[in-house]
């Protein structure tokens, strides 16, 4: 087997499931792939990539909808942030962050909720530091005392799974202190009276008992956030990696609606994404429920625009998301998968189950730069160019900024760019797409997405990136979204933003004597399997850094290396997000003695 850390330079094919991958020509690999995909129409799914360019993602979703006649497309990164998209969409009709990074430098209060941005989003955190330097006060709400919390005016170390009680207690305190923005609430929101009744039981003393955070600290945050002229509320996986992640997001959005901290410069809501183009995956339509430009696939007018441009008929219903596609593999209704730049055999929470389901497919084609674990299962492997260094195009970051990506070096060996590979397959399946370059793809996207229309390559270069939306070629939109909510005329204000009426539900997986440790999750620069423990827990279990232990939950177990994190409280451990939040126990591995 080839080294999975070495670049793929030639196509690989497998003659049968019992034979190893072998080198093949591009003609053989593409012909074989096209033939097998042709047979899989009606039972096909596409895994797109949050590291690919916007242009490659656009062509991938077009291939899915036009060539394969399905909306079954998703990325492995999108489900992590789906609760954020869902919460923001429910409130504002758009699932993206409402502010720019620049605004972090000119705000008065920054609330970092469930995010260790100093470690996981260092570019963004530089703007946070500038804001603090300019006088902003930062509050960190997180079970761990993270490196981000070191810069905070106050750290609110809530217990895992108590985000909603914390948010509701803050909301109640704001209302009782007379700090709610009544003008904004009356003009731009709906459901306030129901929200007021919902949060009324969550007194500061009750919140202290449930969250573990002192009532005085909760009160201080509530008053600081509500009294600030401008305030930003930011979150990441610590908020959304829960069974009720969308409800958590709605509870945070409620605080912005309560105080009017949205829709104007310096005040907003900022979800922090993971991979460099996670935002682009959604806005380019690599999701089962949206067309490019975040247009609703159930909207007949939106579908008509794309059907006219693409000369096709788009299925008028949602496709399968990632989880549903894996379930369809299990029951045999999804028979073929085209996986571009993703590695679900490793990234899925239950990697063993994911590998079994992928192996059971009739056909799996993987397009990647390395021979990943998923590629090792494939029937065909297509060597691709690296998006950030070997292709031209654009990406979209968490502040909605579309930026140019320029080719610096040629891909190695026979590796080809994603767009060229997808178009070569489309041609073999009866669709001749002639794109001279990535800019031609981008211009097609601009013709069907009004919110991208004003973003020519020339303007993107001149402006060093432009934030979405940008419908006009002559002017730029404000750096913040939803300014309409502040309009005095109802017709210009448009749809009211509803308060989210969400109830607290404790963690599904409770700790007990058998599983006494609460496992929390988060993003790291690496994805190694290690468990972080408090110094007290490490001493109690008699383990040392670097030692391997068995970590067992009610659904499975994994061997992980121990690391010590002084920011963790006793009884709280941490692993990467793919392991999921749960109750676990940790056991030392038996010492093996070799004789002879």
C-alpha positions as CSV (number, residue, x, y, z in Angstrom):
1,X,0.0,0.0,0.0
2,X,1.3,3.5,-0.9
3,X,2.2,5.9,1.9
4,X,-0.9,7.9,2.7
5,X,1.4,10.9,3.5
6,X,2.8,11.0,0.0
7,X,1.1,13.0,-2.8
8,X,-1.0,11.1,-5.3
9,X,0.5,11.6,-8.7
10,X,-1.4,9.1,-10.9
11,X,-4.9,7.7,-11.1
12,X,-5.5,4.4,-9.3
13,X,-8.1,1.7,-10.0
14,X,-9.1,-1.5,-8.4
15,X,-10.1,-4.4,-10.7
16,X,-12.1,-6.1,-8.0
17,X,-12.8,-5.7,-4.3
18,X,-10.3,-8.4,-3.5
19,X,-7.5,-6.8,-5.5
20,X,-5.3,-3.9,-4.5
21,X,-5.3,-0.5,-6.2
22,X,-3.1,-0.2,-9.2
23,X,-1.8,2.6,-11.3
24,X,-3.9,3.5,-14.4
25,X,-4.2,6.0,-17.2
26,X,-6.5,9.0,-16.9
27,X,-8.6,7.6,-19.8
28,X,-9.1,4.2,-18.0
29,X,-9.9,5.8,-14.7
30,X,-12.4,8.4,-16.1
31,X,-14.1,5.9,-18.4
32,X,-14.5,3.4,-15.6
33,X,-15.9,6.1,-13.3
34,X,-18.3,7.5,-15.8
35,X,-19.6,4.0,-16.6
36,X,-20.2,3.2,-13.0
37,X,-21.8,6.5,-12.2
38,X,-24.1,6.2,-15.2
39,X,-25.4,2.9,-13.6
40,X,-25.9,4.6,-10.3
41,X,-28.3,7.4,-11.3
42,X,-31.0,7.6,-8.7
43,X,-28.7,6.2,-6.0
44,X,-25.9,8.7,-6.0
45,X,-24.3,11.0,-3.4
46,X,-21.6,13.7,-3.6
47,X,-19.3,14.6,-0.7
48,X,-17.9,18.0,-1.4
49,X,-14.9,19.6,0.3
50,X,-14.6,22.7,2.6
51,X,-11.0,23.1,1.4
52,X,-11.8,23.3,-2.3
53,X,-12.2,26.6,-4.1
54,X,-15.6,28.2,-4.6
55,X,-15.3,27.4,-8.3
56,X,-14.6,23.7,-7.8
57,X,-17.4,23.5,-5.3
58,X,-19.8,25.2,-7.7
59,X,-18.9,22.7,-10.5
60,X,-19.3,19.8,-8.1
61,X,-22.8,20.8,-7.0
62,X,-23.7,21.4,-10.7
63,X,-22.5,17.9,-11.6
64,X,-24.6,16.5,-8.8
65,X,-27.8,18.3,-9.9
66,X,-27.4,18.4,-13.7
67,X,-25.5,15.2,-14.5
68,X,-26.7,12.9,-11.7
69,X,-30.2,14.6,-11.3
70,X,-30.1,14.7,-7.5
71,X,-29.7,17.1,-4.6
72,X,-27.7,14.5,-2.5
73,X,-24.7,16.7,-1.8
74,X,-23.0,17.7,1.5
75,X,-19.6,18.1,3.1
76,X,-18.2,16.4,6.1
77,X,-17.5,19.9,7.7
78,X,-21.0,21.3,7.1
79,X,-22.8,19.2,9.7
80,X,-20.5,20.5,12.5
81,X,-21.8,24.0,11.8
82,X,-25.3,23.2,10.7
83,X,-26.8,24.3,14.0
84,X,-25.3,27.7,13.5
85,X,-26.7,28.0,10.0
86,X,-30.1,26.7,11.1
87,X,-30.3,29.1,14.0
88,X,-29.3,32.2,12.1
89,X,-31.5,31.2,9.1
90,X,-34.5,30.9,11.4
91,X,-33.9,34.3,12.9
92,X,-32.8,36.3,9.9
93,X,-33.4,34.2,6.8
94,X,-29.6,33.9,6.2
95,X,-27.3,31.4,7.9
96,X,-24.1,33.5,8.0
97,X,-22.4,35.7,10.5
98,X,-23.7,39.2,10.6
99,X,-20.4,41.2,11.2
100,X,-17.0,41.7,9.8
101,X,-13.7,40.9,11.5
102,X,-12.9,44.7,11.3
103,X,-15.8,45.4,13.6
104,X,-14.2,43.4,16.4
105,X,-11.6,46.2,16.6
106,X,-14.2,48.9,17.1
107,X,-16.7,47.3,19.5
108,X,-17.2,47.8,23.3
109,X,-17.9,44.3,24.5
110,X,-16.9,40.9,23.1
111,X,-18.5,37.7,24.3
112,X,-16.6,34.6,23.3
113,X,-19.0,31.7,24.0
114,X,-17.7,28.1,23.6
115,X,-14.7,29.2,21.6
116,X,-11.0,29.1,22.2
117,X,-10.4,31.4,19.3
118,X,-6.8,32.3,20.3
119,X,-5.8,28.7,19.5
120,X,-8.3,27.7,16.9
121,X,-9.0,30.9,14.9
122,X,-5.7,32.9,15.3
123,X,-6.3,35.2,12.4
124,X,-9.7,36.2,13.8
125,X,-8.3,36.6,17.3
126,X,-5.8,39.2,16.1
127,X,-8.8,41.4,15.5
128,X,-10.2,40.6,18.9
129,X,-6.8,41.6,20.5
130,X,-6.9,44.9,18.6
131,X,-10.4,45.5,20.0
132,X,-9.2,44.8,23.5
133,X,-6.3,47.1,22.9
134,X,-8.8,49.8,21.9
135,X,-10.7,49.3,25.1
136,X,-13.2,46.5,24.5
137,X,-14.0,44.2,27.4
138,X,-14.1,40.5,26.6
139,X,-16.0,37.8,28.5
140,X,-15.2,34.1,28.0
141,X,-18.1,31.6,28.5
142,X,-16.5,28.1,28.4
143,X,-16.2,25.0,30.6
144,X,-12.5,25.3,30.2
145,X,-10.2,28.2,31.3
146,X,-8.7,28.4,27.8
147,X,-5.9,30.5,26.5
148,X,-8.7,32.8,25.1
149,X,-10.0,33.3,28.7
150,X,-6.6,34.6,29.7
151,X,-7.4,37.8,27.8
152,X,-11.0,38.1,29.3
153,X,-12.2,40.5,31.9
154,X,-14.2,37.6,33.3
155,X,-14.3,33.8,32.7
156,X,-17.6,32.2,33.2
157,X,-16.8,28.4,33.6
158,X,-20.2,26.9,33.1
159,X,-20.9,23.2,33.3
160,X,-21.1,21.4,30.0
161,X,-24.6,21.5,28.5
162,X,-25.9,24.5,30.5
163,X,-25.6,27.1,27.7
164,X,-29.4,27.7,27.5
165,X,-29.9,28.3,31.3
166,X,-27.0,30.7,31.2
167,X,-28.4,32.6,28.2
168,X,-31.9,32.6,29.7
169,X,-30.6,34.0,33.0
170,X,-28.7,36.7,31.2
171,X,-31.9,37.6,29.2
172,X,-34.0,37.6,32.4
173,X,-31.6,39.9,34.2
174,X,-31.5,42.3,31.2
175,X,-35.3,42.5,31.2
176,X,-35.6,43.0,35.0
177,X,-32.9,45.6,35.1
178,X,-34.8,47.6,32.4
179,X,-31.9,47.3,29.9
180,X,-33.9,45.7,27.0
181,X,-34.0,47.7,23.8
182,X,-37.7,48.2,23.8
183,X,-37.8,50.3,20.6
184,X,-35.9,47.7,18.6
185,X,-37.9,44.8,20.1
186,X,-41.2,46.4,19.1
187,X,-40.0,47.5,15.7
188,X,-38.0,44.6,14.5
189,X,-38.8,41.4,16.4
190,X,-41.7,39.0,17.2
191,X,-42.4,36.7,20.1
192,X,-41.0,38.9,22.8
193,X,-43.8,38.4,25.3
194,X,-43.5,34.6,25.0
195,X,-39.7,34.9,25.4
196,X,-40.1,37.0,28.5
197,X,-42.4,34.4,30.0
198,X,-39.9,31.6,29.0
199,X,-36.9,33.2,30.8
200,X,-38.8,34.4,33.9
201,X,-38.0,31.3,36.0
202,X,-34.3,31.5,35.3
203,X,-33.3,33.7,38.2
204,X,-29.6,34.3,38.9
205,X,-29.6,32.0,41.9
206,X,-31.2,29.2,39.9
207,X,-28.8,29.7,37.1
208,X,-25.9,29.5,39.5
209,X,-27.1,26.1,40.8
210,X,-27.6,24.7,37.3
211,X,-24.5,26.2,35.5
212,X,-22.0,26.4,38.3
213,X,-21.3,30.0,37.5
214,X,-21.6,32.5,40.4
215,X,-24.7,34.7,40.1
216,X,-22.6,37.9,40.4
217,X,-20.6,36.9,37.3
218,X,-23.8,36.2,35.3
219,X,-25.2,39.6,36.3
220,X,-22.0,41.4,35.4
221,X,-22.0,39.9,31.9
222,X,-25.7,40.7,31.4
223,X,-25.2,44.3,32.4
224,X,-22.0,44.8,30.4
225,X,-23.6,43.3,27.2
226,X,-26.8,45.2,27.5
227,X,-25.3,48.6,28.4
228,X,-22.6,48.5,25.7
229,X,-23.2,50.8,22.8
230,X,-21.8,48.1,20.5
231,X,-21.3,44.4,21.3
232,X,-20.3,41.2,19.5
233,X,-21.3,37.7,20.5
234,X,-19.1,34.9,19.0
235,X,-19.4,31.2,19.2
236,X,-17.9,28.0,17.9
237,X,-18.0,24.2,18.5
238,X,-18.5,24.6,22.2
239,X,-22.0,25.9,21.5
240,X,-23.1,23.8,18.5
241,X,-21.5,20.4,19.2
242,X,-24.5,19.3,21.3
243,X,-27.7,17.4,20.8
244,X,-29.5,20.7,21.0
245,X,-26.9,22.9,19.2
246,X,-29.5,24.8,17.2
247,X,-31.4,25.6,20.4
248,X,-28.2,26.9,21.9
249,X,-27.6,29.2,19.0
250,X,-31.2,30.5,19.1
251,X,-30.7,31.3,22.8
252,X,-27.7,33.4,22.0
253,X,-29.4,35.1,19.1
254,X,-32.2,36.0,21.5
255,X,-29.7,38.1,23.6
256,X,-28.8,40.1,20.5
257,X,-32.5,40.7,19.7
258,X,-33.2,41.7,23.3
259,X,-30.5,44.4,23.2
260,X,-30.5,45.4,19.6
261,X,-26.9,44.2,19.1
262,X,-27.4,43.1,15.5
263,X,-27.8,44.9,12.2
264,X,-25.4,47.8,12.8
265,X,-21.7,48.5,12.8
266,X,-19.9,47.0,15.7
267,X,-22.8,44.9,17.0
268,X,-23.5,41.4,15.7
269,X,-23.3,37.7,15.8
270,X,-20.2,35.8,14.7
271,X,-20.1,32.0,14.2
272,X,-16.5,30.9,13.8
273,X,-16.1,28.2,11.1
274,X,-13.5,25.5,10.8
275,X,-11.9,24.8,7.4
276,X,-10.9,27.7,5.2
277,X,-13.9,27.4,2.8
278,X,-16.6,26.0,5.1
279,X,-18.7,29.2,4.3
280,X,-18.1,28.7,0.6
281,X,-19.5,25.2,0.7
282,X,-22.8,26.6,1.7
283,X,-22.9,29.7,-0.5
284,X,-21.8,27.7,-3.6
285,X,-24.7,25.2,-3.1
286,X,-22.8,22.2,-1.9
287,X,-25.7,21.4,0.5
288,X,-28.9,19.4,0.0
289,X,-31.3,22.3,0.6
290,X,-29.7,25.4,-1.0
291,X,-28.7,26.4,-4.5
292,X,-25.7,28.7,-5.1
293,X,-26.1,32.1,-3.5
294,X,-27.9,30.6,-0.5
295,X,-31.1,30.4,-2.5
296,X,-33.8,28.1,-1.3
297,X,-34.1,25.0,-3.4
298,X,-37.9,24.8,-2.6
299,X,-38.3,28.3,-4.2
300,X,-39.7,27.7,-7.8
301,X,-38.4,31.1,-9.0
302,X,-34.9,30.3,-7.8
303,X,-35.0,26.8,-9.4
304,X,-36.2,28.4,-12.7
305,X,-33.1,30.6,-12.8
306,X,-30.8,27.7,-12.6
307,X,-32.8,25.4,-14.8
308,X,-32.7,28.1,-17.6
309,X,-29.0,28.6,-17.1
310,X,-28.1,24.9,-17.0
311,X,-30.8,23.6,-19.4
312,X,-31.9,21.0,-16.9
313,X,-34.7,20.2,-14.4
314,X,-33.7,20.4,-10.7
315,X,-35.5,18.1,-8.3
316,X,-37.9,20.3,-6.3
317,X,-37.1,18.8,-2.9
318,X,-34.3,18.6,-0.5
319,X,-31.6,16.0,-1.1
320,X,-30.0,13.7,1.6
321,X,-27.5,15.3,4.0
322,X,-24.4,13.6,5.1
323,X,-26.0,11.6,7.9
324,X,-28.9,10.5,5.7
325,X,-26.5,9.5,2.9
326,X,-24.7,7.2,5.4
327,X,-28.0,5.7,6.5
328,X,-29.0,5.2,2.8
329,X,-25.7,3.3,2.3
330,X,-26.8,1.0,5.2
331,X,-30.2,0.2,3.6
332,X,-28.8,0.0,0.1
333,X,-30.6,2.9,-1.5
334,X,-27.4,4.9,-2.0
335,X,-25.1,2.8,-4.1
336,X,-22.4,5.2,-5.4
337,X,-20.5,8.1,-3.9
338,X,-18.2,10.7,-5.4
339,X,-16.0,12.0,-2.6
340,X,-13.9,15.1,-3.3
341,X,-11.3,16.1,-0.8
342,X,-13.1,14.5,2.2
343,X,-12.0,11.7,4.5
344,X,-15.2,10.4,6.2
345,X,-13.5,7.1,7.1
346,X,-11.5,9.1,9.6
347,X,-13.6,12.2,10.3
348,X,-16.9,10.6,11.1
349,X,-17.5,10.1,14.9
350,X,-17.9,6.3,14.4
351,X,-15.1,5.7,11.9
352,X,-15.5,1.9,12.0
353,X,-19.1,2.1,11.0
354,X,-18.3,4.7,8.3
355,X,-15.6,2.5,6.8
356,X,-18.0,-0.5,6.8
357,X,-20.7,1.5,5.0
358,X,-18.3,3.0,2.4
359,X,-16.9,-0.5,1.7
360,X,-20.4,-1.8,1.1
361,X,-21.1,0.7,-1.7
362,X,-21.3,-0.6,-5.2
363,X,-18.9,2.1,-6.3
364,X,-16.7,4.7,-4.6
365,X,-14.6,7.2,-6.4
366,X,-12.3,9.5,-4.4
367,X,-10.7,12.7,-5.7
368,X,-7.9,13.9,-3.4
369,X,-4.3,14.9,-3.0
370,X,-3.3,12.0,-0.6
371,X,-4.2,8.4,-0.3
372,X,-6.5,8.8,2.7
373,X,-8.2,6.0,4.6
374,X,-11.3,6.7,2.5
375,X,-9.3,6.6,-0.7
376,X,-7.9,3.2,0.4
377,X,-11.4,1.9,0.2
378,X,-12.2,3.4,-3.3
379,X,-12.7,1.6,-6.6
380,X,-11.1,4.6,-8.4
381,X,-8.8,7.3,-7.0
382,X,-8.3,10.5,-9.0
383,X,-5.2,12.6,-8.1
384,X,-6.2,16.3,-7.6
385,X,-4.3,19.6,-7.4
386,X,-4.1,21.3,-4.0
387,X,-6.6,24.1,-3.8
388,X,-4.5,26.7,-2.0
389,X,-1.3,26.4,-4.0
390,X,-1.9,24.6,-7.3
391,X,-5.1,26.2,-8.5
392,X,-6.7,29.5,-9.3
393,X,-10.1,30.5,-7.8
394,X,-11.6,32.0,-4.7
395,X,-12.6,31.1,-1.2
396,X,-15.1,32.6,1.3
397,X,-14.1,33.0,5.0
398,X,-16.2,33.3,8.2
399,X,-16.7,37.0,7.7
400,X,-18.2,36.3,4.3
401,X,-15.1,37.7,2.5
402,X,-14.5,36.2,-0.9
403,X,-10.8,36.3,-1.7
404,X,-8.7,35.3,-4.7
405,X,-6.5,32.1,-4.6
406,X,-3.7,32.1,-7.1
407,X,-1.7,29.1,-8.5
408,X,1.8,29.2,-7.2
409,X,3.2,25.9,-8.4
410,X,2.1,23.1,-10.8
411,X,0.5,20.0,-9.4
412,X,2.9,17.0,-9.2
413,X,2.9,14.2,-11.7
414,X,-0.4,13.7,-13.6
415,X,-2.5,15.4,-10.9
416,X,-5.2,17.6,-12.3
417,X,-7.4,20.5,-11.0
418,X,-10.7,19.6,-9.5
419,X,-12.7,21.5,-12.1
420,X,-10.9,19.8,-15.0
421,X,-11.6,16.3,-13.5
422,X,-15.3,17.0,-12.9
423,X,-15.8,18.5,-16.3
424,X,-14.0,15.5,-18.0
425,X,-16.5,13.2,-16.2
426,X,-19.5,15.3,-17.1
427,X,-18.4,15.2,-20.8
428,X,-18.3,11.4,-20.7
429,X,-21.9,11.5,-19.3
430,X,-23.2,13.7,-22.0
431,X,-22.6,17.3,-20.7
432,X,-19.9,19.3,-22.5
433,X,-19.0,22.1,-20.1
434,X,-16.3,24.4,-21.6
435,X,-14.7,26.6,-19.0
436,X,-11.6,28.4,-20.2
437,X,-10.4,28.9,-16.6
438,X,-11.7,29.4,-13.0
439,X,-12.8,32.9,-13.8
440,X,-15.2,31.5,-16.4
441,X,-16.7,29.3,-13.7
442,X,-17.0,32.3,-11.4
443,X,-18.7,34.4,-14.0
444,X,-21.3,31.7,-14.5
445,X,-21.9,31.7,-10.7
446,X,-22.2,35.5,-10.8
447,X,-24.9,35.2,-13.5
448,X,-27.1,33.0,-11.3
449,X,-26.4,34.4,-7.8
450,X,-27.5,38.0,-7.4
451,X,-25.6,38.4,-4.2
452,X,-22.3,37.5,-6.0
453,X,-23.0,39.5,-9.2
454,X,-20.8,42.5,-8.3
455,X,-17.7,40.4,-7.4
456,X,-15.7,40.3,-10.6
457,X,-12.1,38.9,-10.4
458,X,-10.8,42.5,-11.1
459,X,-12.8,43.9,-8.2
460,X,-11.8,41.1,-5.8
461,X,-8.1,41.9,-6.6
462,X,-8.6,45.6,-6.3
463,X,-10.4,45.4,-3.0
464,X,-8.3,42.5,-1.6
465,X,-11.5,40.6,-1.2
466,X,-15.2,41.6,-1.0
467,X,-17.8,40.5,1.6
468,X,-20.9,38.6,0.4
469,X,-23.4,39.8,-0.5
470,X,-22.3,42.2,-3.3
471,X,-25.1,42.5,-5.9
472,X,-23.8,45.8,-7.4
473,X,-20.7,46.2,-9.6
474,X,-20.3,49.8,-8.7
475,X,-20.7,49.9,-4.9
476,X,-20.0,47.8,-1.8
477,X,-22.6,46.8,0.8
478,X,-22.1,47.7,4.5
479,X,-19.8,45.3,6.4
480,X,-22.7,44.2,8.6
481,X,-25.9,42.4,7.6
482,X,-29.6,43.0,8.5
483,X,-29.4,46.7,8.7
484,X,-33.0,46.6,7.4
485,X,-34.1,45.8,11.0
486,X,-33.4,49.4,11.9
487,X,-35.4,51.0,9.1
488,X,-38.4,53.1,10.3
489,X,-40.7,52.1,7.4
490,X,-42.2,48.6,7.8
491,X,-41.9,47.9,4.1
492,X,-38.1,48.5,4.2
493,X,-37.7,46.6,7.4
494,X,-39.2,43.4,6.0
495,X,-39.6,40.2,7.9
496,X,-39.4,40.5,11.7
497,X,-36.7,38.5,13.5
498,X,-38.5,36.0,15.8
499,X,-37.2,35.2,19.3
500,X,-36.3,31.6,19.6
501,X,-38.4,29.9,22.3
502,X,-36.1,27.1,23.4
503,X,-36.2,25.0,26.5
504,X,-33.2,23.7,28.5
505,X,-32.6,19.9,28.0
506,X,-29.8,18.4,30.0
507,X,-27.1,16.4,28.3
508,X,-28.5,13.1,27.0
509,X,-25.5,11.1,28.1
510,X,-25.4,11.6,31.9
511,X,-22.4,10.9,34.1
512,X,-22.6,8.3,36.8
513,X,-20.3,5.9,38.8
514,X,-19.7,3.8,35.7
515,X,-19.0,6.8,33.4
516,X,-17.8,9.6,35.8
517,X,-16.0,11.9,33.4
518,X,-17.8,14.5,31.3
519,X,-16.1,14.6,27.9
520,X,-16.2,17.9,26.0
521,X,-15.0,18.4,22.4
522,X,-13.4,21.1,20.4
523,X,-11.3,21.9,17.4
524,X,-7.5,21.6,17.4
525,X,-4.7,22.4,14.9
526,X,-4.1,18.6,14.7
527,X,-6.5,15.7,14.7
528,X,-4.5,13.2,16.8
529,X,-6.4,10.9,19.2
530,X,-5.5,12.2,22.6
531,X,-7.4,13.0,25.7
532,X,-6.8,16.1,27.8
533,X,-7.2,15.8,31.6
534,X,-7.1,18.1,34.5
535,X,-4.0,17.7,36.7
536,X,-6.2,16.4,39.5
537,X,-7.8,13.7,37.3
538,X,-4.4,12.6,35.9
539,X,-3.1,12.2,39.5
540,X,-6.2,10.4,40.6
541,X,-6.0,7.9,37.8
542,X,-2.3,7.6,38.1
543,X,-1.5,8.5,34.5
544,X,1.2,10.7,33.0
545,X,1.5,12.7,29.8
546,X,2.1,10.5,26.8
547,X,0.7,7.4,28.4
548,X,-2.0,5.6,26.4
549,X,-5.3,4.9,28.1
550,X,-8.6,3.3,27.2
551,X,-11.4,5.9,26.9
552,X,-14.9,4.2,27.0
553,X,-18.3,5.7,26.5
554,X,-21.7,4.0,26.4
555,X,-21.3,3.7,22.6
556,X,-17.7,2.6,22.2
557,X,-14.1,3.0,23.2
558,X,-10.9,4.3,21.8
559,X,-7.2,4.2,22.8
560,X,-5.8,7.7,23.3
561,X,-2.7,9.4,24.6
562,X,-2.9,11.5,27.7
563,X,-2.2,15.2,27.8
564,X,-2.6,17.6,30.8
565,X,-4.5,20.8,30.6
566,X,-4.5,23.0,33.7
567,X,-7.5,24.9,32.3
568,X,-9.7,21.8,32.8
569,X,-11.7,21.3,36.0
570,X,-11.7,17.9,37.7
571,X,-14.3,15.6,36.1
572,X,-14.0,17.3,32.7
573,X,-11.9,15.9,29.9
574,X,-11.5,17.0,26.3
575,X,-11.0,15.3,22.9
576,X,-11.3,16.3,19.3
577,X,-14.8,17.1,18.0
578,X,-15.1,13.8,16.0
579,X,-15.4,11.8,19.2
580,X,-18.5,13.7,20.3
581,X,-19.6,15.0,23.7
582,X,-20.4,12.2,26.1
583,X,-19.9,10.6,29.5
584,X,-16.8,8.4,29.7
585,X,-14.6,6.4,31.9
586,X,-10.8,6.2,31.6
587,X,-8.8,3.0,32.3
588,X,-5.1,2.4,32.3
589,X,-4.0,-0.2,29.8
590,X,-2.5,-3.4,31.1
591,X,1.3,-3.7,31.1
592,X,2.4,-6.3,28.6
593,X,5.5,-8.2,29.4
594,X,7.4,-10.0,26.6
595,X,9.3,-13.1,27.5
596,X,12.0,-14.6,25.3
